[in-house]
């Protein structure tokens, strides 16, 4: 008759055997870099740039947890108001994408998702001096290295397509909503790294090139 020790060993062996044959939800990883951050300023008057990379896990070809990190910067002068603004800092996002075509079992897909972003940065403002209308004295308008932090959310929709074996390209459109910005002094920042230029909402886009590290023999 099987004693308690033997029974425990049998259960452990059974669980180990089952786990060895169980299908792992992790299918692979996408590593991508965004090229749109340096293309975007060519088409708009707001000259701010970003360089960004992302790491996306493939869970059963249906759910895609993602981590994004980048650096955003600007150093511009308004030709109309002669106001200079500069800022440079890293930013981070975490989120999840959902494959809308997971039943098709194809390498390319359309997805919807969301992100939460965060950055801590410093910005500087340099504007024309203010002139006292009575005495004619000039007061310089220059604020340097003002600290600020920001938290925002993003609604994301995009496409990812395989252009060669395990090489992918894709694009996404993003609607951003600012939850927190502070401390706010002297009017607050014009540009927030990772978020963009906008008081409460902003739009963004990415155009990514990347490689897929396939951990399964086939997509199911």
C-alpha positions in Angstrom: 0.0 0.0 0.0 1.3 3.5 -0.9 2.4 5.4 2.2 2.2 9.2 2.7 5.8 9.9 1.6 5.5 7.8 -1.6 2.2 9.5 -2.3 3.7 13.0 -2.0 6.6 12.0 -4.3 4.0 10.7 -6.8 2.1 13.9 -6.8 5.2 16.0 -7.2 6.4 13.8 -10.0 3.0 14.1 -11.7 3.0 17.9 -11.4 6.5 18.2 -12.7 5.6 16.0 -15.7 2.4 17.9 -16.4 4.3 21.3 -16.2 6.9 20.0 -18.6 4.3 19.2 -21.2 2.1 22.2 -20.5 2.0 24.9 -23.1 3.6 28.1 -22.0 1.6 31.3 -22.7 4.7 33.1 -23.7 5.3 32.8 -27.5 8.1 35.4 -27.9 9.2 39.0 -27.7 9.1 42.0 -30.1 11.9 44.4 -29.8 11.2 47.6 -31.7 12.5 51.1 -32.3 10.4 54.1 -33.3 11.5 56.2 -36.3 8.6 58.6 -36.2 10.0 60.8 -33.4 12.5 62.3 -35.8 10.2 62.4 -38.9 7.3 64.1 -37.2 8.9 67.6 -36.8 9.5 67.8 -40.6 5.7 68.2 -41.0 4.7 70.5 -38.1 5.8 73.8 -36.7 6.4 72.4 -33.2 10.0 71.3 -33.2 10.3 68.6 -30.6 11.9 65.2 -31.0 12.0 61.8 -29.4 13.9 58.5 -29.7 12.1 55.4 -28.3 12.4 51.7 -28.0 9.9 49.1 -26.8 9.8 45.5 -25.6 6.6 43.6 -26.2 5.8 40.1 -24.9 3.5 37.8 -26.9 1.1 35.8 -24.7 -0.8 33.2 -26.8 -0.7 35.6 -29.7 -3.6 37.5 -28.1 -2.3 39.7 -25.3 0.8 41.8 -25.6 2.2 43.4 -22.4 4.6 46.2 -23.5 7.2 48.5 -21.9 8.3 51.6 -23.8 11.2 53.9 -22.9 12.6 56.9 -24.7 14.1 60.4 -24.6 12.3 63.5 -25.6 13.8 66.9 -26.2 13.2 70.3 -27.7 15.2 73.5 -28.0 13.2 76.0 -30.0 12.5 79.7 -30.3 9.1 81.0 -31.3 9.5 83.3 -34.3 6.3 85.2 -33.4 6.9 85.8 -29.8 10.7 85.3 -29.6 10.2 83.0 -26.6 12.8 80.2 -26.2 11.9 76.9 -24.6 14.2 73.9 -23.9 13.7 70.5 -22.2 15.3 67.1 -22.3 14.5 64.0 -20.3 13.7 60.3 -20.4 10.1 59.0 -20.3 8.6 55.6 -19.7 5.3 53.8 -20.5 3.8 50.5 -19.6 0.6 48.9 -21.0 -1.1 46.2 -22.9 -2.2 45.6 -26.5 -4.9 43.2 -27.6 -4.7 41.4 -31.0 -8.0 41.9 -32.8 -7.1 39.1 -35.2 -5.7 36.4 -32.8 -8.0 33.8 -34.3 -6.4 34.1 -37.7 -3.0 32.8 -36.5 -1.1 35.2 -38.7 2.1 36.9 -37.9 0.7 40.4 -38.7 -2.3 41.8 -36.8 -4.3 44.9 -35.9 -4.4 45.8 -32.2 -6.0 48.1 -29.7 -4.4 48.9 -26.3 -3.6 51.4 -23.6 -0.6 52.9 -21.9 0.3 54.8 -18.7 3.3 57.2 -19.1 5.5 59.0 -16.7 8.4 61.5 -16.9 10.4 63.7 -14.5 12.1 66.6 -16.3 13.5 70.1 -16.1 12.6 72.9 -18.6 13.9 76.4 -19.2 12.2 79.5 -20.7 13.9 82.5 -22.1 11.7 85.5 -23.3 12.2 89.1 -24.2 12.8 91.4 -21.3 9.9 93.3 -19.8 10.2 97.1 -19.8 8.8 99.3 -17.0 6.4 101.7 -18.7 7.3 104.5 -16.2 11.0 104.2 -15.5 12.0 102.4 -18.6 14.0 99.7 -16.7 14.2 96.2 -18.2 13.5 93.1 -16.2 14.9 89.8 -17.8 12.5 86.9 -18.3 14.6 83.8 -17.9 13.7 80.7 -15.9 16.2 77.9 -15.9 15.9 74.2 -14.9 12.4 74.4 -13.5 11.5 70.9 -12.2 8.3 69.1 -13.2 6.7 65.6 -13.3 3.9 64.3 -15.4 1.6 61.2 -15.6 -0.7 60.5 -18.5 -2.7 57.8 -20.2 -2.9 56.8 -23.8 -5.4 55.0 -26.0 -3.6 53.1 -28.8 -4.6 51.6 -32.1 -2.2 50.2 -34.6 -0.9 47.6 -37.1 2.1 45.3 -37.0 3.2 43.4 -40.2 6.0 40.9 -40.9 8.1 42.2 -43.9 10.7 39.4 -43.7 11.4 36.4 -41.5 10.9 37.7 -38.0 11.4 41.3 -39.1 8.4 43.6 -38.5 7.3 47.1 -39.2 4.2 48.9 -37.9 2.5 52.1 -36.9 0.2 53.3 -34.2 -2.0 56.3 -33.5 -2.4 57.5 -29.9 -4.8 59.8 -28.0 -3.2 61.1 -24.8 -4.8 62.5 -21.7 -2.8 64.2 -19.0 -3.7 63.2 -15.4 -1.0 65.1 -13.5 1.5 67.9 -14.1 3.4 69.6 -11.4 4.7 71.5 -9.7 3.5 74.3 -12.1 5.3 77.6 -12.0 5.6 80.5 -14.4 2.8 79.2 -16.6 4.0 75.6 -16.6 5.9 73.6 -19.3 5.0 73.9 -23.0 6.4 70.5 -23.9 6.4 67.3 -21.8 8.8 64.5 -23.0 6.8 61.5 -24.1 3.5 63.4 -24.0 4.0 66.2 -26.4 2.8 69.8 -26.5 -0.7 70.1 -25.1 -2.3 71.4 -22.0 -4.6 68.4 -21.2 -4.8 66.3 -24.4 -2.4 65.5 -27.2 -2.2 63.2 -30.2 0.8 61.1 -31.2 2.0 58.4 -33.6 4.8 55.8 -33.9 6.4 54.1 -36.9 8.4 51.1 -35.6 10.9 48.7 -37.0 11.7 45.6 -35.0 12.7 42.0 -34.7 10.6 39.2 -33.2 12.3 36.6 -31.0 10.2 33.5 -31.5 10.2 31.2 -28.5 7.7 28.7 -30.0 8.0 26.5 -33.0 4.8 27.8 -34.5 2.1 30.3 -33.8 -1.1 28.7 -32.6 
